[in-house]
Amino acid sequence: RPSSAASSAASPRPEELEAGGWGSIREATEAIGLALALAPLEPLQTPWGLFDSQGRRLKDVAELRRAPVAFFQEIGVWTWPAVREGFEQRVEGVGGSTAVLRTLSLRPKVFEVRDFLSKGETEEVMRLGEQQGLHASKGMMQSKDRDRGTAHSQFRTSKQAWLSNSLSPVVKELDGRVAELTRVPASHNEPVQLLRYGEGQYYHAHNDWTELELYADQPQVWIDSHFGFQGRLATVFWYLNDVAQGGETIFPKHGQPVCEPLSRGGPGTRHCEGSEDPDMTSCAKGLKVPPRQGSVVLWYNFHPSGRGDRN
């Protein structure tokens, strides 16, 4: 990441740091943050972190020196680098094996892992959903839509159920496998949200993180998200069956620029040239990821800086 003093048109320049005086990994991260001219940490913000190429947090300076390459994460938790579309990286220790993470998109960062679930596991998850009972999908209504009396069915017509680890050893196993893929502890995972789409049903395009300015008069939303510092870092989307046609997950803002990329975001950075919001009800444009039984799609809802990704 270039210094915040650099112009947006300038190429990032390497920073040279003297590491001889670092006595702890905290001193190392602070020195790197200072060199990058990052804003000081705020009270609820996760401290910056250093990781090896497999997403393991570096615990001390000795580990940092031994690592062939290290990654500094301003967001404080590991996020897989996208590198380029089509790039494949091997993720060790996923379900007792090695997963292949393939980059589908850079903006937003979207990856695919094939054969993440077995056929038997997909069938068990669907069975559990039927057992729990599928209900009309509902979400958190933005203030303007709540004030208009907008029905949830105007945004989504799918059916859903929530599956906790206690329901089945399979769900617990998959929860742990997801944590091994993302390198985020399973204790941070939400319960599994099972969605079923009948023919013609939909879930209109939306962000999987909370733009707090859209909930200005809903203080509980702000509190629940720790005022923006506790959100849904990533989404791991499981495909449980194949279909003959349709069923894609669509990213309608695929490839759009990030407005003021070196800022922390906010209302003034939501739109810029080339970043217009498309018709969120349309499936005509954008990156389309077709369903494939047993595959998962991983996307990040935040940039490595901790700023929400509107793409």
C-alpha positions in Angstrom: 0.0 0.0 0.0 1.5 3.4 -0.9 1.9 6.2 1.6 -1.3 8.3 2.1 0.8 11.3 1.0 1.3 9.8 -2.4 -1.0 10.8 -5.3 -3.5 8.3 -6.5 -1.8 8.3 -9.9 1.7 7.5 -8.5 3.0 3.9 -8.4 3.5 2.4 -4.9 7.1 2.6 -3.9 8.9 0.1 -1.7 9.5 1.1 1.9 12.9 0.3 3.4 12.8 -0.3 7.2 15.6 -0.9 9.7 14.5 -4.1 11.5 17.5 -4.5 13.8 15.8 -2.8 16.8 12.5 -4.6 16.7 12.2 -6.5 20.0 8.6 -7.7 19.5 6.1 -8.3 16.8 4.1 -5.4 18.1 7.1 -3.1 17.6 7.4 -4.5 14.0 3.8 -3.9 13.2 3.9 -0.4 14.7 7.0 0.5 12.7 5.4 -0.7 9.4 2.2 1.1 10.2 4.2 4.3 10.8 6.1 3.9 7.6 2.9 3.5 5.6 1.5 6.6 7.3 -1.6 4.8 8.6 -4.0 6.6 10.8 -3.6 5.7 14.5 -5.7 2.8 15.8 -9.1 3.7 17.1 -10.4 2.3 20.4 -12.5 -0.6 19.0 -10.2 -1.3 16.0 -8.4 -4.6 15.7 -4.6 -4.2 16.0 -2.7 -4.6 12.8 -1.2 -8.1 12.1 1.7 -9.8 10.4 1.1 -13.2 8.8 3.0 -15.8 6.7 1.9 -16.9 3.2 -0.4 -19.5 4.7 -2.3 -17.0 6.8 -0.6 -18.0 10.1 -0.2 -15.1 12.5 3.5 -14.4 13.2 4.0 -14.4 16.9 7.5 -13.0 17.3 10.3 -11.3 15.4 12.2 -14.6 15.0 9.2 -16.0 13.1 9.1 -12.8 11.0 12.8 -13.2 10.1 12.4 -16.8 9.1 9.4 -16.2 6.9 10.3 -16.1 3.2 7.5 -13.5 2.8 5.3 -11.9 5.3 2.0 -10.0 4.9 1.0 -6.9 6.8 -2.8 -6.7 7.3 -4.2 -3.4 8.3 -7.5 -5.0 9.1 -5.7 -7.2 11.7 -7.0 -10.6 10.5 -5.9 -12.7 7.6 -7.4 -12.2 4.1 -6.2 -14.3 1.1 -4.4 -12.2 -1.6 -6.2 -12.4 -4.9 -3.1 -11.8 -7.1 -4.9 -12.1 -10.5 -7.9 -13.7 -12.0 -7.3 -17.4 -12.5 -4.5 -17.5 -9.9 -4.5 -20.7 -7.8 -3.0 -21.0 -4.3 -2.8 -24.1 -2.1 -4.3 -23.7 1.3 -2.8 -26.3 3.8 -4.8 -28.0 6.5 -8.3 -27.8 5.2 -10.3 -30.8 6.3 -7.1 -32.8 6.7 -6.0 -32.0 3.2 -5.0 -29.1 0.9 -7.6 -27.0 -0.8 -7.0 -25.1 -4.0 -8.3 -21.5 -3.8 -8.9 -20.1 -7.3 -9.3 -16.3 -7.9 -12.4 -15.4 -9.8 -12.3 -11.7 -9.4 -10.1 -8.9 -8.0 -12.8 -6.3 -7.5 -14.5 -7.6 -5.5 -12.1 -10.3 -4.2 -13.9 -13.6 -5.0 -12.5 -17.1 -4.8 -13.8 -20.6 -5.5 -12.9 -23.9 -4.0 -14.2 -27.0 -5.7 -15.2 -30.2 -3.9 -15.1 -28.5 -0.5 -18.1 -30.6 0.5 -18.8 -34.2 -0.4 -22.1 -35.2 -2.0 -23.1 -36.9 1.3 -22.5 -33.7 3.2 -24.5 -31.5 0.8 -27.4 -33.9 1.1 -27.2 -34.0 4.9 -27.3 -30.2 5.0 -30.3 -30.1 2.8 -32.0 -32.7 4.9 -31.4 -30.7 8.1 -32.9 -27.6 6.5 -36.1 -29.5 5.6 -36.2 -30.9 9.1 -35.8 -27.4 10.7 -38.5 -26.0 8.4 -37.8 -23.4 5.7 -39.4 -19.9 6.2 -39.6 -16.8 4.1 -36.3 -14.9 4.1 -36.1 -11.7 6.0 -33.3 -9.3 6.6 -32.4 -6.0 8.3 -34.4 -3.2 6.7 -32.6 0.0 5.8 -34.2 3.1 7.4 -35.7 4.5 4.2 -37.3 1.2 3.2 -38.6 0.6 6.8 -40.2 4.1 6.7 -41.8 3.4 3.4 -43.3 0.1 4.7 -41.4 -1.9 2.1 -42.1 -5.6 2.3 -39.2 -8.1 2.6 -40.6 -9.9 -0.4 -39.6 -6.9 -2.6 -36.0 -7.8 -2.0 -36.0 -11.6 -1.5 -38.4 -14.4 -2.1 -36.1 -17.4 -1.2 -36.8 -19.7 1.8 -34.3 -20.0 4.6 -33.4 -21.9 7.8 -30.6 -21.5 10.3 -28.4 -24.4 11.2 -26.3 -24.5 14.4 -23.4 -26.8 15.1 -25.5 -28.7 17.7 -27.9 -30.0 15.0 -25.5 -32.4 13.5 -21.8 -33.5 13.5 -21.7 -32.7 9.8 -22.6 -29.0 10.4 -19.9 -28.8 13.1 -17.3 -30.5 10.9 -18.1 -28.0 8.0 -18.0 -25.1 10.4 -14.5 -26.1 11.4 -13.5 -26.7 7.8 -14.6 -23.2 6.9 -12.4 -21.8 9.7 -9.5 -23.7 8.4 -10.1 -22.2 4.9 -10.5 -18.6 6.1 -7.9 -18.8 9.0 -10.6 -17.1 11.2 -11.5 -19.0 14.3 -14.7 -21.0 14.2 -15.9 -19.1 17.3 -16.3 -16.1 14.9 -18.5 -17.9 12.5 -22.3 -17.3 12.3 -24.7 -20.2 12.2 -25.2 -21.6 8.8 -27.9 -19.8 6.8 -29.5 -22.3 4.4 -31.3 -20.7 1.4 -33.5 -22.5 -1.1 -34.6 -20.9 -4.4 -37.6 -22.2 -6.3 -38.0 -21.4 -9.9 -38.2 -17.7 -10.4 -37.3 -16.9 -6.8 -34.5 -14.4 -6.1 -32.5 -12.5 -3.5 -31.7 -9.1 -5.0 -28.1 -7.7 -4.9 -27.0 -6.4 -1.6 -23.9 -5.8 0.5 -23.0 -8.5 3.1 -21.7 -5.8 5.4 -23.5 -3.0 7.1 -23.3 0.5 5.7 -24.2 2.3 8.9 -25.1 5.6 7.2 -28.1 3.7 5.8 -29.3 2.9 9.3 -28.9 6.4 10.7 -31.9 6.3 13.1 -31.4 2.6 14.2 -28.9 2.8 17.1 -29.1 -0.9 17.8 -27.7 -1.7 14.4 -24.7 0.6 15.3 -24.2 -1.1 18.6 -24.5 -4.6 17.2 -21.7 -3.8 14.7 -19.5 -2.2 17.3 -19.9 1.1 15.4 -18.5 -0.5 12.3 -15.6 -2.4 13.8 -17.4 -5.8 14.0 -18.9 -6.9 10.7 -19.1 -9.9 8.5 -15.5 -10.0 7.3 -16.2 -12.7 4.6 -18.9 -14.9 3.2 -18.4 -18.6 2.4 -21.2 -19.6 0.1 -21.9 -23.3 -0.2 -23.5 -24.8 -3.3 -25.5 -27.8 -2.3 -26.9 -29.0 -5.7 -26.6 -28.7 -9.4 -29.2 -27.1 -11.6 -29.8 -27.3 -15.4 -30.0 -23.5 -15.8 -29.7 -20.4 -13.7 -28.9 -20.3 -9.9 -25.8 -18.1 -10.3 -24.5 -15.8 -7.7 -24.0 -12.5 -9.3 -21.7 -9.6 -8.4 -23.2 -6.7 -10.4 -20.5 -4.2 -9.5 -17.7 -6.5 -10.7 -14.6 -4.6 -11.9 -15.8 -1.1 -10.8 -13.2 1.3 -9.3 -12.8 1.8 -5.5 -13.6 5.4 -4.8 -10.8 7.2 -2.9 -9.0 3.9 -2.2 -6.6 5.4 0.4 -9.4 6.9 2.5 -11.4 5.1 5.3 -14.6 5.5 3.3 -17.8 7.1 4.4 -20.8 8.7 2.7 -18.6 11.0 0.5 -16.8 8.0 -1.0 -19.7 5.8 -2.0 -19.8 6.9 -5.6 -17.3 8.2 -8.2 -16.9 8.0 -12.0 -17.5 4.4 -13.1 -18.8 3.2 -9.7 -22.6 3.8 -10.3 -24.9 1.4 -8.6 -26.5 -0.9 -11.2 -30.1 -2.2 -11.2 -30.0 -4.5 -8.2 -32.9 -6.5 -9.5 -31.2 -7.4 -12.8 -29.2 -10.5 -13.5 -28.0 -9.2 -16.9 -24.6 -7.8 -15.9 -21.7 -8.6 -13.6 -19.6 -11.6 -12.6 -21.8 -14.7 -12.6 -20.7 -17.8 -10.6 -22.7 -20.9 -11.6 -23.7 -23.5 -9.0 -21.6 -26.6 -8.7 -22.5 -29.2 -6.1 -19.9 -29.3 -3.3 -18.1 -26.1 -4.4 -17.8 -23.0 -2.2 -17.4 -19.4 -3.1 -15.4 -17.1 -0.7 -15.7 -13.4 -1.0 -14.4 -10.6 1.3 -16.9 -7.9 2.4 -14.1 -5.6 3.6 -10.9 -4.3 2.0 -7.6 -5.2 3.8 -7.7 -1.6 5.3 -11.0 -2.5 7.1 -13.1 -0.4 4.9 -16.3 -1.9 3.5 -16.2 -3.1 -0.1 -19.1 -1.7 -2.1 -18.3 -3.9 -5.0 
